[in-house]
Amino acid sequence: MSARPELVVVYTSQGPLAAEVARSKLEAEGLQVVLRYEAVGRVLGLTVDGLGRVEVCVHPNDVALAQAILETDADAPIEG
């Protein structure tokens, strides 16, 4: 039995680009982030049948902060 807590998914994207952006935003705020995905989808560039799905995961203690960061950024107006 593992003493480490399970990671919690705070964001899911279809493809790696949006997941990488979310990870960068969370890491910029000091959170530790893990991306979870099927390796074959990433290697072959497939984005069908869930193969392109990427889950952004954080420590259970950071869930509320991570969600707040991602929600705030989603509501921000686009400049330019």
C-alpha positions as CSV (number, residue, x, y, z in Angstrom):
1,M,0.0,0.0,0.0
2,S,1.4,3.4,-1.0
3,A,1.8,6.2,1.5
4,R,1.5,8.8,-1.3
5,P,-1.9,10.4,-1.8
6,E,-3.6,9.9,-5.1
7,L,-3.4,12.8,-7.6
8,V,-6.6,14.6,-8.5
9,V,-7.6,15.6,-12.1
10,V,-8.3,19.3,-12.3
11,Y,-8.5,19.7,-16.0
12,T,-8.9,17.5,-19.1
13,S,-8.1,18.4,-22.7
14,Q,-8.4,16.7,-26.0
15,G,-4.8,17.0,-27.1
16,P,-1.6,18.1,-25.4
17,L,-1.6,21.8,-26.2
18,A,-4.3,23.0,-23.8
19,A,-3.0,20.7,-21.1
20,E,0.5,22.1,-21.5
21,V,-0.9,25.7,-21.1
22,A,-2.8,24.7,-18.0
23,R,0.3,23.0,-16.6
24,S,2.4,26.1,-17.2
25,K,-0.2,28.4,-15.4
26,L,-0.3,26.1,-12.4
27,E,3.4,25.7,-12.2
28,A,3.9,29.5,-12.4
29,E,1.8,29.7,-9.2
30,G,4.1,27.1,-7.5
31,L,2.0,24.0,-7.8
32,Q,3.4,20.6,-8.7
33,V,1.6,19.2,-11.8
34,V,1.6,15.9,-13.5
35,L,0.2,15.3,-17.0
36,R,-1.4,11.8,-17.5
37,Y,-2.1,10.4,-21.0
38,E,-1.9,7.3,-23.1
39,A,1.6,7.1,-24.6
40,V,0.4,5.7,-27.9
41,G,-1.8,8.7,-28.6
42,R,1.2,11.0,-27.9
43,V,3.6,9.0,-30.0
44,L,1.4,8.5,-33.0
45,G,-0.4,11.9,-32.7
46,L,-3.8,10.3,-32.4
47,T,-6.7,12.3,-30.9
48,V,-9.6,9.9,-31.4
49,D,-11.3,7.5,-29.0
50,G,-9.7,9.1,-26.0
51,L,-6.2,8.5,-27.1
52,G,-5.5,12.3,-27.3
53,R,-7.0,13.0,-23.9
54,V,-4.6,14.6,-21.4
55,E,-5.4,14.9,-17.7
56,V,-3.8,17.7,-15.6
57,C,-3.4,16.3,-12.1
58,V,-2.4,18.0,-8.8
59,H,-1.9,17.0,-5.2
60,P,-5.2,16.7,-3.3
61,N,-4.3,19.7,-1.1
62,D,-3.9,21.9,-4.1
63,V,-7.2,21.1,-5.9
64,A,-9.1,24.2,-4.8
65,L,-6.2,26.6,-5.7
66,A,-5.7,24.9,-9.0
67,Q,-9.3,25.1,-10.0
68,A,-9.4,28.8,-9.0
69,I,-6.3,29.5,-11.1
70,L,-7.8,27.8,-14.1
71,E,-11.2,29.3,-13.7
72,T,-9.8,32.8,-13.3
73,D,-7.7,32.5,-16.5
74,A,-10.7,31.1,-18.4
75,D,-12.8,34.2,-17.5
76,A,-10.0,36.7,-18.3
77,P,-10.8,39.0,-21.3
78,I,-8.8,38.5,-24.5
79,E,-6.7,41.5,-25.2
80,G,-5.7,42.7,-28.7
